[in-house]
Amino acid sequence: MNQFIHVKSLYFPSFCIFLQFLLSEGSNGVVHLLVVWRITKMTIAFQSAVFALIATSLILLN
């Protein structure tokens, strides 16, 4: 079950945010902090990847 949640959170950020909401009620602060950190890390990585793709495309098109 935990592996299923981990895989879904990688591909569905909205599911991961929903999971964060569920965990914040009945869990300690460490789990909540780890989930928030994971969302932030994935968001920054995705934004960096998009920026690199756009920059590479602009360089190749010129």
MMTF fields as JSON, N, C-alpha, C and O atoms, coordinates in Angstrom:
{
  "mmtfVersion": "1.0.0",
  "mmtfProducer": "UNKNOWN",
  "numBonds": 247,
  "numAtoms": 248,
  "numGroups": 62,
  "numChains": 1,
  "numModels": 1,
  "chainsPerModel": [1],
  "groupsPerChain": [62],
  "chainIdList": ["A"],
  "bondAtomList": [4, 2, 8, 6, 12, 10, 16, 14, 20, 18, 24, 22, 28, 26, 32, 30, 36, 34, 40, 38, 44, 42, 48, 46, 52, 50, 56, 54, 60, 58, 64, 62, 68, 66, 72, 70, 76, 74, 80, 78, 84, 82, 88, 86, 92, 90, 96, 94, 100, 98, 104, 102, 108, 106, 112, 110, 116, 114, 120, 118, 124, 122, 128, 126, 132, 130, 136, 134, 140, 138, 144, 142, 148, 146, 152, 150, 156, 154, 160, 158, 164, 162, 168, 166, 172, 170, 176, 174, 180, 178, 184, 182, 188, 186, 192, 190, 196, 194, 200, 198, 204, 202, 208, 206, 212, 210, 216, 214, 220, 218, 224, 222, 228, 226, 232, 230, 236, 234, 240, 238, 244, 242],
  "bondOrderList": [1, 1, 1, 1, 1, 1, 1, 1, 1, 1, 1, 1, 1, 1, 1, 1, 1, 1, 1, 1, 1, 1, 1, 1, 1, 1, 1, 1, 1, 1, 1, 1, 1, 1, 1, 1, 1, 1, 1, 1, 1, 1, 1, 1, 1, 1, 1, 1, 1, 1, 1, 1, 1, 1, 1, 1, 1, 1, 1, 1, 1],
  "groupList": [{"groupName": "MET", "atomNameList": ["N", "CA", "C", "O"], "elementList": ["N", "C", "C", "O"], "formalChargeList": [0, 0, 0, 0], "bondAtomList": [1, 0, 2, 1, 3, 2], "bondOrderList": [1, 1, 2], "singleLetterCode": "M", "chemCompType": "L-PEPTIDE LINKING"}, {"groupName": "ASN", "atomNameList": ["N", "CA", "C", "O"], "elementList": ["N", "C", "C", "O"], "formalChargeList": [0, 0, 0, 0], "bondAtomList": [1, 0, 2, 1, 3, 2], "bondOrderList": [1, 1, 2], "singleLetterCode": "N", "chemCompType": "L-PEPTIDE LINKING"}, {"groupName": "GLN", "atomNameList": ["N", "CA", "C", "O"], "elementList": ["N", "C", "C", "O"], "formalChargeList": [0, 0, 0, 0], "bondAtomList": [1, 0, 2, 1, 3, 2], "bondOrderList": [1, 1, 2], "singleLetterCode": "Q", "chemCompType": "L-PEPTIDE LINKING"}, {"groupName": "PHE", "atomNameList": ["N", "CA", "C", "O"], "elementList": ["N", "C", "C", "O"], "formalChargeList": [0, 0, 0, 0], "bondAtomList": [1, 0, 2, 1, 3, 2], "bondOrderList": [1, 1, 2], "singleLetterCode": "F", "chemCompType": "L-PEPTIDE LINKING"}, {"groupName": "ILE", "atomNameList": ["N", "CA", "C", "O"], "elementList": ["N", "C", "C", "O"], "formalChargeList": [0, 0, 0, 0], "bondAtomList": [1, 0, 2, 1, 3, 2], "bondOrderList": [1, 1, 2], "singleLetterCode": "I", "chemCompType": "L-PEPTIDE LINKING"}, {"groupName": "HIS", "atomNameList": ["N", "CA", "C", "O"], "elementList": ["N", "C", "C", "O"], "formalChargeList": [0, 0, 0, 0], "bondAtomList": [1, 0, 2, 1, 3, 2], "bondOrderList": [1, 1, 2], "singleLetterCode": "H", "chemCompType": "L-PEPTIDE LINKING"}, {"groupName": "VAL", "atomNameList": ["N", "CA", "C", "O"], "elementList": ["N", "C", "C", "O"], "formalChargeList": [0, 0, 0, 0], "bondAtomList": [1, 0, 2, 1, 3, 2], "bondOrderList": [1, 1, 2], "singleLetterCode": "V", "chemCompType": "L-PEPTIDE LINKING"}, {"groupName": "LYS", "atomNameList": ["N", "CA", "C", "O"], "elementList": ["N", "C", "C", "O"], "formalChargeList": [0, 0, 0, 0], "bondAtomList": [1, 0, 2, 1, 3, 2], "bondOrderList": [1, 1, 2], "singleLetterCode": "K", "chemCompType": "L-PEPTIDE LINKING"}, {"groupName": "SER", "atomNameList": ["N", "CA", "C", "O"], "elementList": ["N", "C", "C", "O"], "formalChargeList": [0, 0, 0, 0], "bondAtomList": [1, 0, 2, 1, 3, 2], "bondOrderList": [1, 1, 2], "singleLetterCode": "S", "chemCompType": "L-PEPTIDE LINKING"}, {"groupName": "LEU", "atomNameList": ["N", "CA", "C", "O"], "elementList": ["N", "C", "C", "O"], "formalChargeList": [0, 0, 0, 0], "bondAtomList": [1, 0, 2, 1, 3, 2], "bondOrderList": [1, 1, 2], "singleLetterCode": "L", "chemCompType": "L-PEPTIDE LINKING"}, {"groupName": "TYR", "atomNameList": ["N", "CA", "C", "O"], "elementList": ["N", "C", "C", "O"], "formalChargeList": [0, 0, 0, 0], "bondAtomList": [1, 0, 2, 1, 3, 2], "bondOrderList": [1, 1, 2], "singleLetterCode": "Y", "chemCompType": "L-PEPTIDE LINKING"}, {"groupName": "PRO", "atomNameList": ["N", "CA", "C", "O"], "elementList": ["N", "C", "C", "O"], "formalChargeList": [0, 0, 0, 0], "bondAtomList": [1, 0, 2, 1, 3, 2], "bondOrderList": [1, 1, 2], "singleLetterCode": "P", "chemCompType": "L-PEPTIDE LINKING"}, {"groupName": "CYS", "atomNameList": ["N", "CA", "C", "O"], "elementList": ["N", "C", "C", "O"], "formalChargeList": [0, 0, 0, 0], "bondAtomList": [1, 0, 2, 1, 3, 2], "bondOrderList": [1, 1, 2], "singleLetterCode": "C", "chemCompType": "L-PEPTIDE LINKING"}, {"groupName": "GLU", "atomNameList": ["N", "CA", "C", "O"], "elementList": ["N", "C", "C", "O"], "formalChargeList": [0, 0, 0, 0], "bondAtomList": [1, 0, 2, 1, 3, 2], "bondOrderList": [1, 1, 2], "singleLetterCode": "E", "chemCompType": "L-PEPTIDE LINKING"}, {"groupName": "GLY", "atomNameList": ["N", "CA", "C", "O"], "elementList": ["N", "C", "C", "O"], "formalChargeList": [0, 0, 0, 0], "bondAtomList": [1, 0, 2, 1, 3, 2], "bondOrderList": [1, 1, 2], "singleLetterCode": "G", "chemCompType": "PEPTIDE LINKING"}, {"groupName": "TRP", "atomNameList": ["N", "CA", "C", "O"], "elementList": ["N", "C", "C", "O"], "formalChargeList": [0, 0, 0, 0], "bondAtomList": [1, 0, 2, 1, 3, 2], "bondOrderList": [1, 1, 2], "singleLetterCode": "W", "chemCompType": "L-PEPTIDE LINKING"}, {"groupName": "ARG", "atomNameList": ["N", "CA", "C", "O"], "elementList": ["N", "C", "C", "O"], "formalChargeList": [0, 0, 0, 0], "bondAtomList": [1, 0, 2, 1, 3, 2], "bondOrderList": [1, 1, 2], "singleLetterCode": "R", "chemCompType": "L-PEPTIDE LINKING"}, {"groupName": "THR", "atomNameList": ["N", "CA", "C", "O"], "elementList": ["N", "C", "C", "O"], "formalChargeList": [0, 0, 0, 0], "bondAtomList": [1, 0, 2, 1, 3, 2], "bondOrderList": [1, 1, 2], "singleLetterCode": "T", "chemCompType": "L-PEPTIDE LINKING"}, {"groupName": "ALA", "atomNameList": ["N", "CA", "C", "O"], "elementList": ["N", "C", "C", "O"], "formalChargeList": [0, 0, 0, 0], "bondAtomList": [1, 0, 2, 1, 3, 2], "bondOrderList": [1, 1, 2], "singleLetterCode": "A", "chemCompType": "L-PEPTIDE LINKING"}],
  "groupTypeList": [0, 1, 2, 3, 4, 5, 6, 7, 8, 9, 10, 3, 11, 8, 3, 12, 4, 3, 9, 2, 3, 9, 9, 8, 13, 14, 8, 1, 14, 6, 6, 5, 9, 9, 6, 6, 15, 16, 4, 17, 7, 0, 17, 4, 18, 3, 2, 8, 18, 6, 3, 18, 9, 4, 18, 17, 8, 9, 4, 9, 9, 1],
  "groupIdList": [1, 2, 3, 4, 5, 6, 7, 8, 9, 10, 11, 12, 13, 14, 15, 16, 17, 18, 19, 20, 21, 22, 23, 24, 25, 26, 27, 28, 29, 30, 31, 32, 33, 34, 35, 36, 37, 38, 39, 40, 41, 42, 43, 44, 45, 46, 47, 48, 49, 50, 51, 52, 53, 54, 55, 56, 57, 58, 59, 60, 61, 62],
  "secStructList": [7, 2, 2, 2, 2, 2, 2, 2, 2, 2, 2, 7, 2, 2, 2, 2, 2, 2, 2, 2, 2, 2, 2, 2, 2, 2, 1, 7, 2, 2, 2, 2, 2, 2, 2, 2, 2, 2, 2, 2, 2, 2, 2, 2, 2, 2, 2, 2, 2, 2, 2, 2, 2, 2, 2, 2, 2, 2, 2, 2, 2, 7],
  "xCoordList": [0.822, 0.0, 0.863, 0.565, 1.925, 2.783, 3.501, 3.703, 3.893, 4.539, 3.572, 3.977, 2.303, 1.301, 1.149, 1.069, 1.11, 0.988, 2.227, 2.117, 3.402, 4.646, 4.675, 5.056, 4.282, 4.284, 3.257, 3.547, 2.065, 1.043, 1.473, 1.177, 2.169, 2.579, 3.627, 3.749, 4.384, 5.37, 4.708, 5.215, 3.597, 2.979, 1.767, 1.358, 1.196, 0.015, 0.251, -0.026, 0.771, 1.037, -0.198, -0.098, -1.384, -2.596, -2.899, -3.389, -2.612, -2.794, -1.83, -2.18, -0.619, 0.372, -0.054, 0.147, -0.637, -1.135, -2.3, -2.405, -3.178, -4.283, -3.761, -4.293, -2.717, -2.099, -1.508, -1.579, -0.929, -0.394, -1.511, -1.325, -2.663, -3.792, -4.245, -4.545, -4.295, -4.715, -3.72, -4.118, -2.444, -1.423, -1.302, -0.88, -1.663, -1.485, -2.423, -2.117, -3.547, -4.493, -4.036, -4.012, -3.674, -3.423, -1.985, -1.728, -1.034, 0.357, 1.191, 0.717, 2.434, 3.321, 3.887, 3.662, 4.618, 5.12, 6.194, 6.374, 6.915, 8.003, 7.455, 7.991, 6.405, 5.803, 5.252, 5.429, 4.588, 4.033, 5.153, 5.021, 6.242, 7.372, 7.988, 8.34, 8.12, 8.693, 7.821, 8.339, 6.511, 5.603, 5.678, 5.738, 5.676, 5.768, 7.101, 7.148, 8.183, 9.505, 9.534, 10.132, 8.895, 8.872, 8.118, 8.559, 6.994, 6.223, 7.067, 7.121, 7.726, 8.546, 9.7, 9.998, 10.342, 11.486, 11.047, 11.724, 9.931, 9.461, 9.05, 9.264, 8.462, 8.047, 9.263, 9.272, 10.281, 11.489, 12.173, 12.645, 12.229, 12.848, 12.075, 12.681, 10.755, 9.937, 10.129, 10.276, 10.13, 10.324, 11.697, 11.829, 12.714, 14.064, 14.127, 14.786, 13.45, 13.439, 12.742, 13.214, 11.638, 10.919, 11.776, 11.849, 12.424, 13.296, 14.434, 14.746, 15.05, 16.147, 15.658, 16.357, 14.474, 13.91, 13.651, 13.972, 13.077, 12.796, 14.094, 14.215, 15.066, 16.346, 17.056, 17.603, 17.05, 17.682, 16.976, 17.627, 15.663, 14.9, 15.209, 15.381, 15.281, 15.574, 16.976, 17.183, 17.932, 19.303, 19.367, 20.029, 18.69, 18.728, 17.976, 18.331, 16.949, 16.164, 16.844, 16.515, 17.782, 18.467, 19.625, 20.291],
  "yCoordList": [-1.2, 0.0, 1.259, 2.21, 1.278, 2.455, 2.686, 3.833, 1.609, 1.769, 2.37, 3.176, 1.989, 2.529, 4.033, 4.795, 4.458, 5.886, 6.623, 7.72, 6.034, 6.676, 6.85, 7.913, 5.83, 5.911, 6.918, 7.709, 6.912, 7.867, 9.293, 10.2, 9.514, 10.869, 11.399, 12.612, 10.509, 10.956, 11.489, 12.429, 10.911, 11.255, 12.172, 12.792, 12.268, 13.097, 14.056, 13.714, 15.278, 16.23, 16.576, 16.806, 16.619, 16.937, 15.841, 16.129, 14.585, 13.492, 13.643, 13.35, 14.1, 14.28, 15.401, 15.294, 16.47, 17.552, 17.053, 17.399, 16.244, 15.661, 14.749, 14.735, 13.987, 13.109, 13.933, 13.533, 15.076, 15.967, 16.415, 16.454, 16.752, 17.178, 16.059, 16.298, 14.837, 13.71, 13.427, 13.137, 13.51, 13.198, 14.272, 13.982, 15.504, 16.584, 16.454, 16.968, 15.784, 15.648, 14.641, 14.961, 13.437, 12.397, 11.951, 10.847, 12.767, 12.336, 13.36, 14.446, 12.999, 13.95, 14.942, 14.808, 15.932, 16.996, 16.553, 17.178, 15.483, 15.029, 14.522, 14.858, 13.725, 13.205, 14.354, 14.387, 15.288, 16.449, 17.247, 17.668, 17.449, 18.195, 17.483, 18.128, 16.164, 15.4, 15.468, 15.572, 15.411, 15.48, 16.856, 16.964, 17.907, 19.269, 19.465, 20.08, 18.949, 19.065, 18.347, 18.843, 17.191, 16.423, 17.185, 17.213, 17.802, 18.584, 19.748, 20.001, 20.457, 21.6, 21.162, 21.813, 20.075, 19.578, 19.196, 19.54, 18.494, 18.078, 19.292, 19.311, 20.305, 21.496, 22.238, 22.659, 22.397, 23.089, 22.308, 22.901, 20.998, 20.17, 20.283, 20.374, 20.279, 20.395, 21.759, 21.849, 22.826, 24.168, 24.303, 24.934, 23.719, 23.762, 23.003, 23.446, 21.872, 21.084, 21.842, 21.832, 22.491, 23.267, 24.44, 24.722, 25.121, 26.238, 25.773, 26.432, 24.649, 24.12, 23.746, 23.979, 23.171, 22.803, 24.034, 24.039, 25.07, 26.298, 26.977, 27.429, 27.051, 27.688, 26.938, 27.558, 25.623, 24.818, 25.013, 25.121, 25.057, 25.258, 26.616, 26.725, 27.651, 28.988, 29.057, 29.695, 28.409, 28.411, 27.671, 28.129, 26.542, 25.757, 26.431, 26.244, 27.206, 27.858, 29.107, 29.548, 29.679, 30.898, 30.603, 31.523],
  "zCoordList": [0.0, 0.0, 0.0, -0.723, 0.799, 0.841, -0.481, -0.879, -1.171, -2.468, -3.478, -4.315, -3.411, -4.324, -4.109, -5.072, -2.853, -2.552, -3.042, -3.589, -2.853, -3.28, -4.801, -5.291, -5.542, -7.006, -7.482, -8.38, -6.905, -7.331, -7.029, -7.807, -5.91, -5.57, -6.542, -6.715, -7.179, -8.156, -9.416, -10.027, -9.81, -11.08, -10.947, -11.929, -9.774, -9.571, -8.415, -7.265, -8.705, -7.626, -6.815, -5.61, -7.462, -6.713, -5.695, -4.603, -6.043, -5.096, -3.924, -2.781, -4.214, -3.156, -2.21, -1.0, -2.743, -1.897, -1.055, 0.122, -1.642, -0.892, 0.208, 1.318, -0.107, 0.886, 2.024, 3.186, 1.692, 2.725, 3.662, 4.879, 3.104, 3.926, 4.85, 6.02, 4.329, 5.16, 6.279, 7.408, 5.974, 6.964, 8.034, 9.154, 7.708, 8.669, 9.866, 10.942, 9.7, 10.803, 11.848, 13.036, 11.435, 12.412, 12.523, 13.002, 12.097, 12.139, 12.888, 13.223, 13.145, 13.81, 12.801, 11.599, 13.291, 12.436, 11.464, 10.419, 11.787, 10.918, 9.588, 8.532, 9.627, 8.391, 7.559, 6.342, 8.213, 7.514, 6.846, 5.697, 7.562, 7.017, 5.817, 4.829, 5.893, 4.78, 3.535, 2.423, 3.706, 2.553, 1.91, 0.685, 2.722, 2.18, 1.468, 0.403, 2.047, 1.432, 0.086, -0.869, 0.006, -1.244, -2.324, -3.473, -1.984, -2.955, -3.46, -4.663, -2.546, -2.934, -3.824, -4.826, -3.465, -4.236, -5.647, -6.616, -5.775, -7.093, -7.922, -9.134, -7.283, -8.013, -8.556, -9.713, -7.727, -8.171, -9.289, -10.259, -9.163, -10.203, -11.512, -12.58, -11.443, -12.653, -13.303, -14.522, -12.499, -13.045, -13.692, -14.741, -13.077, -13.648, -14.968, -15.908, -15.04, -16.273, -17.399, -18.536, -17.097, -18.115, -18.583, -19.779, -17.639, -18.005, -18.912, -19.904, -18.579, -19.395, -20.789, -21.776, -20.875, -22.173, -23.031, -24.22, -22.443, -23.188, -23.615, -24.753, -22.703, -23.032, -24.154, -25.066, -24.093, -25.141, -26.477, -27.516, -26.454, -27.692, -28.309, -29.523, -27.474, -27.994, -28.589, -29.622, -27.946, -28.467, -29.802, -30.733, -29.9, -31.137, -32.279, -33.443, -31.967, -33.015, -33.572, -34.673, -32.831, -33.311, -34.187, -34.661]
}
